[in-house]
């Protein structure tokens, strides 16, 4: 009995200590990775700048060799996750490869603060910080339009983790400019009261069932006490708000992914959801990341290619 009481008394402290040590370890990786990523980007991928809100923000841009100035060209905005830098997401997502095959531009904006991030968590960020990040993306689109023949009906946003959360914020605040969004391992922290778009935005979502950082069925992760929502329920709520039919259509299996599509949305704002079995907080079909930290990267599902197939069917009506 005495041993049992001692163990139960020590377990909460031990669990608390272990979680904080893990947090410090991960933050250390993010800090080192961020500095290394910034150096790598500066040498191998010189960043471009845009003036927004009186400050310089940076981004990377990929233009396919097949780009033709006389032809309106789609633009895909790819948003890095928490602590991630543009060159890293460029490498792991394989978006450039798809862009070269299909002839569209890809831009990788950089978050801000330290660690690098997008300010789309009402519990930690101010409304002004969120507004500034949205304005940055709007100003970035305007700047790219000055140099390239951007098809304004085919501007899309997608992101990983916190970048996925930012994609959803853009659907809430910039729906008149973003034709559709894509989300991988999304950190869905915005309340539904924020989803008041001028037009419902089509969406495609990927989430791993073994995601350790944004749990598939919600609740706190092993690193943070944030109450993440249940992802299938969140997706269903988005379908309802987009005016889709209540019964989804099953999609053909794609490797380890099983898909559902809610059709019939207002202004064709359908939503598509791929459950990636065994997938972690990673980019399906992309470059593998440390399994001990983020879980498995599933190679037989190409998220970027499936996303593009979805995007090209959802141009904005003018």
Secondary structure, 3 states (H helix, E strand, C coil): CHHHHHHHHHHHHHHHHHHHHHHHHHHHHHHHHHHHHHHHHHHHCCCEEEEECCEEEEEEEECCCCCCCCCCEEEEEEECCCCCCHHHHHHHHCHHHHHHHHCCEEEEECCECCCCECCCCCCCCCHHHHHHHHHHHHHHHHHHHHHCCEEEEEEEEEEECHHHHHHHHHHHHCCCCCCEEEEECCCCCCCHHHCCCCCCCEEEEEEECCCCCCCCCCECCCCCCCCECCHHHHHHHHHHHCCCCCCCEEEEEECCEEEEEECCCHHHCCEEEEEECCCCCCCCCCCCCCHHHHCCCCCCCCHHHHHHHHHCCCCCCC
